[in-house]
Amino acid sequence: MTSPTDTAPAGFTPTREACAFWVEEPGRGVLRPEQLPPVAAGEVLVRMLHSGVSRGTESLVFRGQVPVDQREVMRAPHQAGDFPGPVKYGYLAVGRVEEGAADLVGRTVFCLHPHQTAYVVPATAVTPVPDGVPPRRAVLAGTVETALNALWDLGPLIGDRVAVVGAGMVGCCVARLLARIPATDVTLVDVDASRAAVAGALGVGFATPGEAPTGRDAVVHCSATSEGLQLSLDLLAPEGTVLDLSWYGDQSVQVALGGAFHSGRLSIRASQVGTVATPRRGSRSHADRLALALELLRDPAFDELLTGESDFAELPHVMDELASGGLPALCHTIRYPSEDLTPGELPCTP
């Protein structure tokens, strides 16, 4: 690695102090100061531009609903602290490299990092954002990666009839990728009728639960509710499969299996992004999958999922509102302080 003076272009001021969002205890978030370490060989210093709130997962974390037996499994790549708190959590981060390897300095990159104004990570932990993908849209990379992995798990065929139950971030990303398969009939299903406009922009059909079409070859379930899982089973054709992407936290789930589940030879399978889907595990790495997700984000239709934006200083209040349902949003993004903000002006609580 070359020295910072060799790699930092004009206009860059290396950041040594930062501010991060922590869940201090269930239901209470704070902004804490962070002292950044020196950039060692093989590392990069990244100044954050935008981060996205993964509403489903981060709301469970904020409310302290990570089950005890899942606390190690559900750790984020650069998490600090432990569940239920204090914990620094998050994984949809887009920033600009200020210092480190010459081929990365000045590049906009995606990283699975918590909400923090600047951070130091191994260079291998960041993925360059392709030209043509706006930085704010790039926060969806982690969610599109989840959707991509789900399609690898599901293996949909040309002409399949598929429903996606739950029109949140993940469900909408799954629906958009399914819509790009020729002759596939895709219906997004949600209790919120206002999501019909989003479905239209994504190029798929929409239905409320009472109107959803049956006889589906497959259903992707993303609502994280017992009712949604039951509906998913009810929409299947014989021999059909429900692919469940939901994480239920510490909630119990109940479904009725006394009807067509047995006679119809129905299946429920789980898909989780922590492992590359079995059909591609031998030929694709995690890095390959994330790079492909970023390439898929050249599609401007994904901008429909960016439904709100707040300044970083507002994040504790924003997270409280998202977790309580007071702030309706698909993907709420966080805008970070401008590059000319001095460390002493960072919005941290000492």
C-alpha positions as CSV (number, residue, x, y, z in Angstrom):
1,M,0.0,0.0,0.0
2,T,1.2,3.5,-0.7
3,S,1.2,6.3,1.8
4,P,-1.9,8.5,2.4
5,T,-0.2,11.4,0.7
6,D,0.4,9.3,-2.4
7,T,-3.2,8.1,-2.6
8,A,-5.3,11.0,-1.5
9,P,-6.5,13.2,-4.4
10,A,-6.9,17.0,-4.1
11,G,-9.9,18.0,-2.0
12,F,-9.7,14.9,0.3
13,T,-9.1,15.5,4.0
14,P,-8.5,12.1,5.8
15,T,-11.1,11.6,8.6
16,R,-9.8,10.5,12.0
17,E,-12.9,10.9,14.1
18,A,-16.3,9.5,13.3
19,C,-19.7,9.1,14.8
20,A,-21.8,5.9,14.8
21,F,-25.3,4.9,15.6
22,W,-25.7,2.4,18.5
23,V,-28.7,0.7,20.0
24,E,-27.9,1.5,23.6
25,E,-30.7,-0.7,24.9
26,P,-33.9,-2.1,23.3
27,G,-35.9,0.8,22.1
28,R,-33.2,3.5,22.5
29,G,-30.6,4.6,19.9
30,V,-27.8,7.0,20.4
31,L,-24.9,8.6,18.4
32,R,-21.5,7.7,19.8
33,P,-18.1,9.2,18.9
34,E,-15.6,6.8,17.3
35,Q,-11.9,7.1,17.1
36,L,-10.7,5.7,13.8
37,P,-7.5,3.6,13.8
38,P,-4.6,4.3,11.4
39,V,-5.1,2.8,7.9
40,A,-2.8,-0.3,7.8
41,A,-1.6,-2.2,4.7
42,G,-4.6,-3.8,2.9
43,E,-7.1,-1.5,4.5
44,V,-9.2,1.5,3.3
45,L,-10.7,4.6,5.0
46,V,-14.2,5.2,3.8
47,R,-16.3,8.3,4.4
48,M,-20.0,7.4,4.3
49,L,-22.3,9.0,1.8
50,H,-25.6,7.1,2.3
51,S,-26.8,4.2,4.4
52,G,-30.1,2.3,4.2
53,V,-32.2,1.0,7.0
54,S,-33.1,-2.7,6.6
55,R,-36.4,-2.1,8.2
56,G,-37.4,-5.7,9.1
57,T,-34.2,-6.9,10.5
58,E,-33.1,-3.6,12.1
59,S,-36.4,-3.1,13.7
60,L,-36.1,-6.5,15.4
61,V,-32.6,-5.5,16.5
62,F,-33.8,-2.1,17.8
63,R,-36.6,-3.7,19.8
64,G,-34.3,-6.3,21.3
65,Q,-36.1,-9.2,19.6
66,V,-33.1,-11.2,18.5
67,P,-33.5,-14.7,20.0
68,V,-30.8,-15.8,22.4
69,D,-29.8,-18.8,20.4
70,Q,-29.5,-16.7,17.2
71,R,-27.3,-13.9,18.6
72,E,-24.1,-15.2,17.2
73,V,-25.6,-16.4,13.9
74,M,-27.2,-12.9,13.2
75,R,-24.1,-10.8,13.8
76,A,-23.4,-8.4,11.0
77,P,-20.0,-8.4,9.4
78,H,-18.6,-5.3,11.1
79,Q,-21.0,-5.3,14.1
80,A,-19.6,-4.0,17.5
81,G,-21.2,-4.9,20.8
82,D,-23.7,-7.7,21.4
83,F,-27.4,-8.2,21.3
84,P,-29.6,-6.9,22.8
85,G,-27.3,-3.9,23.4
86,P,-25.3,-1.8,23.4
87,V,-24.8,-2.9,19.8
88,K,-23.7,-1.2,16.6
89,Y,-25.6,-2.8,13.8
90,G,-26.4,-2.3,10.1
91,Y,-25.2,-3.5,6.7
92,L,-26.3,-1.2,3.8
93,A,-23.5,1.4,3.5
94,V,-22.2,3.4,0.5
95,G,-19.3,5.7,0.8
96,R,-16.2,7.1,-0.9
97,V,-12.7,5.7,-0.2
98,E,-10.4,8.5,1.1
99,E,-7.3,6.6,1.9
100,G,-5.7,3.2,1.1
101,A,-5.0,1.2,-2.0
102,A,-4.5,3.5,-5.0
103,D,-7.0,1.7,-7.2
104,L,-9.8,2.4,-4.7
105,V,-9.1,5.9,-3.5
106,G,-11.8,8.2,-4.8
107,R,-14.1,5.3,-5.8
108,T,-17.7,5.0,-4.5
109,V,-18.0,1.6,-2.8
110,F,-20.6,-0.5,-1.0
111,C,-19.8,-2.2,2.3
112,L,-21.8,-4.3,4.8
113,H,-21.1,-1.8,7.6
114,P,-23.2,-0.2,10.4
115,H,-24.4,3.4,10.3
116,Q,-21.2,5.5,10.8
117,T,-19.8,8.7,9.3
118,A,-16.5,7.1,8.4
119,Y,-14.8,3.7,9.0
120,V,-11.7,1.7,8.4
121,V,-12.1,-1.9,6.9
122,P,-10.0,-4.3,4.9
123,A,-10.0,-3.4,1.2
124,T,-11.6,-6.8,0.5
125,A,-14.7,-5.7,2.5
126,V,-15.7,-3.0,0.0
127,T,-17.1,-3.5,-3.5
128,P,-16.9,-0.7,-6.1
129,V,-20.2,0.7,-7.3
130,P,-20.5,0.4,-11.1
131,D,-20.7,3.5,-13.2
132,G,-24.3,4.3,-13.8
133,V,-25.5,3.3,-10.4
134,P,-26.3,6.4,-8.2
135,P,-24.7,6.2,-4.7
136,R,-28.1,6.4,-3.0
137,R,-29.6,3.6,-5.1
138,A,-26.5,1.5,-4.3
139,V,-27.6,1.1,-0.6
140,L,-30.1,-1.5,-2.0
141,A,-27.2,-3.8,-2.9
142,G,-27.5,-6.0,0.2
143,T,-31.2,-6.4,-0.3
144,V,-30.9,-7.1,-4.1
145,E,-28.2,-9.7,-3.1
146,T,-30.8,-11.3,-0.8
147,A,-33.3,-11.4,-3.6
148,L,-30.7,-12.8,-6.1
149,N,-29.8,-15.6,-3.6
150,A,-33.5,-16.4,-3.2
151,L,-34.0,-16.8,-7.0
152,W,-30.9,-19.1,-7.1
153,D,-32.6,-21.1,-4.3
154,L,-36.0,-21.1,-6.0
155,G,-34.9,-21.8,-9.6
156,P,-38.0,-20.2,-11.3
157,L,-38.7,-21.3,-14.9
158,I,-39.8,-19.3,-17.9
159,G,-43.6,-19.0,-17.8
160,D,-44.0,-19.7,-14.1
161,R,-46.8,-18.2,-12.1
162,V,-45.3,-16.7,-8.9
163,A,-46.7,-14.7,-6.0
164,V,-44.5,-12.6,-3.6
165,V,-46.3,-12.2,-0.3
166,G,-45.1,-9.1,1.5
167,A,-44.2,-5.9,-0.4
168,G,-41.4,-4.7,1.7
169,M,-37.8,-4.1,0.6
170,V,-37.0,-7.7,0.0
171,G,-40.3,-8.7,-1.5
172,C,-40.2,-5.8,-4.0
173,C,-36.6,-6.7,-5.0
174,V,-37.6,-10.3,-5.5
175,A,-40.6,-9.3,-7.6
176,R,-38.5,-7.0,-9.8
177,L,-35.9,-9.8,-10.5
178,L,-38.7,-12.3,-11.2
179,A,-40.3,-9.8,-13.6
180,R,-37.2,-9.9,-15.8
181,I,-37.7,-13.7,-16.5
182,P,-39.6,-14.0,-19.8
183,A,-43.3,-14.8,-19.7
184,T,-43.3,-15.0,-15.9
185,D,-46.6,-14.0,-14.2
186,V,-45.6,-12.2,-11.0
187,T,-48.1,-10.9,-8.4
188,L,-47.0,-8.8,-5.4
189,V,-49.4,-9.3,-2.5
190,D,-49.7,-7.0,0.5
191,V,-52.2,-5.8,3.0
192,D,-51.3,-2.2,2.1
193,A,-53.2,-1.4,-1.1
194,S,-51.0,1.7,-1.6
195,R,-48.2,-0.7,-2.6
196,A,-50.1,-1.2,-5.9
197,A,-48.4,1.8,-7.4
198,V,-44.9,0.5,-6.5
199,A,-45.8,-2.9,-8.0
200,G,-46.8,-1.2,-11.2
201,A,-43.5,0.7,-11.4
202,L,-41.7,-2.6,-10.9
203,G,-43.6,-4.2,-13.8
204,V,-45.6,-6.8,-11.7
205,G,-49.2,-7.3,-10.7
206,F,-50.6,-6.4,-7.3
207,A,-53.3,-7.9,-5.1
208,T,-54.5,-7.6,-1.5
209,P,-54.7,-11.0,0.4
210,G,-58.3,-11.5,-0.4
211,E,-57.8,-10.9,-4.1
212,A,-54.6,-12.9,-4.6
213,P,-54.6,-15.4,-7.4
214,T,-54.3,-19.1,-6.5
215,G,-52.7,-21.9,-8.4
216,R,-49.2,-20.5,-8.2
217,D,-46.2,-22.6,-9.1
218,A,-44.2,-21.0,-6.3
219,V,-44.7,-18.3,-3.7
220,V,-41.9,-16.2,-2.1
221,H,-42.9,-15.2,1.5
222,C,-41.4,-12.0,2.9
223,S,-44.0,-10.7,5.3
224,A,-42.6,-12.2,8.5
225,T,-46.1,-13.0,9.8
226,S,-47.9,-16.3,10.4
227,E,-50.8,-14.9,8.3
228,G,-48.5,-14.3,5.4
229,L,-47.0,-17.7,5.6
230,Q,-50.5,-19.3,5.7
231,L,-51.6,-17.3,2.7
232,S,-48.5,-18.3,0.8
233,L,-49.4,-22.0,1.3
234,D,-53.0,-21.3,0.3
235,L,-51.9,-19.7,-3.0
236,L,-49.9,-22.7,-4.2
237,A,-50.8,-25.2,-6.9
238,P,-50.2,-28.9,-6.1
239,E,-46.5,-29.8,-5.8
240,G,-45.8,-26.0,-5.3
241,T,-43.1,-24.5,-3.0
242,V,-43.1,-21.6,-0.6
243,L,-39.7,-20.1,-0.3
244,D,-39.6,-18.3,3.0
245,L,-37.2,-15.3,3.3
246,S,-38.7,-14.0,6.5
247,W,-36.8,-13.7,9.8
248,Y,-39.3,-13.9,12.6
249,G,-37.0,-13.0,15.5
250,D,-38.4,-14.4,18.8
251,Q,-42.0,-14.6,17.4
252,S,-43.7,-18.0,17.3
253,V,-45.2,-19.0,13.9
254,Q,-48.4,-21.0,13.4
255,V,-49.7,-22.4,10.2
256,A,-52.5,-24.9,9.5
257,L,-51.2,-28.0,7.8
258,G,-54.4,-30.1,7.9
259,G,-55.7,-28.9,4.5
260,A,-54.0,-29.2,1.2
261,F,-50.5,-29.2,2.6
262,H,-50.4,-33.0,2.8
263,S,-52.6,-34.0,-0.2
264,G,-51.1,-31.3,-2.4
265,R,-47.5,-32.4,-1.6
266,L,-46.6,-28.7,-0.8
267,S,-43.2,-27.6,0.4
268,I,-41.8,-24.8,2.6
269,R,-38.1,-24.0,2.2
270,A,-36.0,-21.3,3.9
271,S,-33.6,-19.0,2.1
272,Q,-31.1,-16.9,3.9
273,V,-28.4,-14.7,2.4
274,G,-25.6,-15.7,4.9
275,T,-24.8,-18.7,2.6
276,V,-24.6,-18.7,-1.2
277,A,-27.6,-20.8,-2.5
278,T,-26.8,-24.4,-3.0
279,P,-27.2,-24.4,-6.9
280,R,-24.4,-21.7,-7.2
281,R,-22.3,-22.5,-4.1
282,G,-19.7,-24.3,-6.1
283,S,-19.3,-21.6,-8.8
284,R,-20.0,-18.2,-7.1
285,S,-18.4,-16.6,-4.0
286,H,-20.1,-14.1,-1.7
287,A,-18.0,-11.4,-3.5
288,D,-19.3,-12.6,-6.9
289,R,-22.9,-12.5,-5.7
290,L,-22.6,-8.9,-4.3
291,A,-20.9,-7.6,-7.5
292,L,-23.7,-9.1,-9.6
293,A,-26.3,-7.4,-7.3
294,L,-24.7,-4.1,-7.8
295,E,-24.7,-4.6,-11.6
296,L,-28.5,-5.4,-11.4
297,L,-28.9,-2.0,-9.7
298,R,-28.3,-0.3,-13.0
299,D,-32.1,-0.8,-13.4
300,P,-33.7,2.6,-12.5
301,A,-36.9,0.8,-11.4
302,F,-35.3,0.2,-8.0
303,D,-35.5,3.9,-7.3
304,E,-39.2,3.2,-6.4
305,L,-38.0,1.6,-3.2
306,L,-36.2,4.7,-1.9
307,T,-39.2,6.2,-0.1
308,G,-37.6,8.5,2.4
309,E,-34.4,10.2,3.5
310,S,-33.1,11.8,6.7
311,D,-29.9,13.4,8.0
312,F,-27.6,11.2,10.1
313,A,-28.2,13.3,13.2
314,E,-31.9,12.3,13.1
315,L,-31.2,8.5,13.0
316,P,-32.1,7.7,16.6
317,H,-35.5,9.3,16.1
318,V,-35.9,7.7,12.7
319,M,-35.1,4.2,13.9
320,D,-37.6,4.6,16.7
321,E,-40.3,5.7,14.2
322,L,-39.5,2.9,11.8
323,A,-39.5,0.2,14.5
324,S,-42.9,1.4,15.9
325,G,-44.5,1.8,12.5
326,G,-44.9,5.5,12.8
327,L,-42.8,6.1,9.7
328,P,-44.0,4.1,6.7
329,A,-41.2,3.4,4.3
330,L,-39.8,0.7,2.0
331,C,-36.1,1.8,2.2
332,H,-35.4,4.8,4.3
333,T,-32.0,6.2,3.6
334,I,-29.6,8.2,5.7
335,R,-27.7,11.2,4.4
336,Y,-24.3,11.8,5.9
337,P,-22.5,15.1,6.8
338,S,-20.7,16.9,3.9
339,E,-17.0,16.4,3.4
340,D,-16.1,19.8,4.8
341,L,-17.7,19.1,8.2
342,T,-15.0,19.2,10.9
343,P,-14.7,16.4,13.5
344,G,-15.8,18.8,16.3
345,E,-19.1,19.4,14.5
346,L,-20.1,15.7,14.2
347,P,-23.5,15.1,15.8
348,C,-22.2,12.7,18.5
349,T,-23.2,12.4,22.2
350,P,-19.9,12.3,24.2
